[in-house]
C-alpha cells in the first residue's frame, strides 16, 4: 500500500504536510524510506490552495524520494545522509 502525503496551505501561507491524515513529523521520513525499500511508493495529494508551480516542485521531490532503493538505516534509526538524493 502506498503512503499518501497531503499538502495544504494554511491562512498564514505556510505549507502544512500530513501523512495519513496526521501532522508530518521527522520519524515519518524514516517510515517513507522503509516503505520505498519495501517497493511501495509515496503519493502526493494537494488541496486547491497549492499552486501548480508548488505542485510541480513537490512532485519532483516525491519522484526523487521514490527512487531511493538502498538507504542505510543506522542502529539509532537515523539515515545515512549520503543515501538521500536531494
Secondary structure as UniProt FT lines:
FT   STRAND          3..9
FT   TURN            11..12
FT   STRAND          15..19
FT   TURN            20..21
FT   STRAND          22..23
FT   HELIX           26..37
FT   TURN            38..39
FT   STRAND          42..46
FT   TURN            48..49
FT   HELIX           52..66
FT   TURN            75..76
FT   HELIX           81..83
//
